[in-house]
């Protein structure tokens, strides 16, 4: 629930999400985002800090 709430709070940055079931206890969530790097970093840090998140990483690329 916290993951979904956080994604709704930052809906203006999120382009798409993909959710994969790896096994009975583990899932992989990929979130494609676009926006200001400061806000993207803030979102990534909040997502990674959520209880139950085992690993997270933000990878950015410039469109300029």
C-alpha positions as CSV (number, residue, x, y, z in Angstrom):
1,X,0.0,0.0,0.0
2,X,2.8,2.4,0.8
3,X,4.4,1.8,-2.6
4,X,1.1,2.6,-4.4
5,X,0.5,5.7,-2.2
6,X,4.0,7.0,-2.9
7,X,3.6,6.4,-6.7
8,X,0.3,8.3,-6.6
9,X,2.0,11.2,-4.7
10,X,4.5,11.5,-7.6
11,X,2.2,10.6,-10.5
12,X,3.5,13.6,-12.4
13,X,7.0,12.0,-12.6
14,X,6.0,8.4,-13.3
15,X,5.6,7.4,-17.0
16,X,5.1,3.7,-16.5
17,X,5.6,0.8,-14.1
18,X,6.2,-2.9,-14.6
19,X,5.6,-5.5,-11.9
20,X,7.1,-9.0,-12.1
21,X,6.6,-11.9,-9.8
22,X,10.0,-13.6,-9.3
23,X,8.8,-16.2,-6.8
24,X,6.2,-16.6,-4.1
25,X,7.9,-14.0,-1.8
26,X,9.7,-11.6,-4.2
27,X,8.7,-9.2,-6.9
28,X,10.6,-6.8,-9.2
29,X,9.1,-3.4,-9.8
30,X,10.5,-1.2,-12.6
31,X,9.4,2.4,-12.6
32,X,10.2,4.7,-15.6
33,X,10.2,8.3,-14.6
34,X,10.9,11.7,-16.2
35,X,11.5,15.1,-14.5
36,X,13.9,17.2,-12.6
37,X,16.8,15.3,-11.2
38,X,16.2,16.6,-7.7
39,X,12.6,15.4,-7.6
40,X,13.6,12.0,-9.2
41,X,16.3,11.5,-6.5
42,X,13.8,12.4,-3.8
43,X,11.3,9.9,-5.1
44,X,13.9,7.2,-5.5
45,X,15.2,7.7,-1.9
46,X,11.6,7.5,-0.6
47,X,10.9,4.3,-2.5
48,X,14.1,2.6,-1.5
49,X,13.4,3.5,2.2
50,X,10.0,1.8,2.2
51,X,9.7,-1.2,4.5
52,X,10.0,-4.4,2.5
53,X,12.2,-3.0,-0.3
54,X,15.3,-5.1,-0.5
55,X,17.2,-3.3,-3.2
56,X,16.7,-0.1,-5.2
57,X,18.7,2.0,-7.6
58,X,18.1,5.1,-9.6
59,X,19.7,5.3,-13.0
60,X,19.4,8.7,-14.8
61,X,20.2,9.8,-18.4
62,X,20.0,13.2,-19.9
63,X,17.8,14.0,-22.9
64,X,19.9,17.0,-23.9
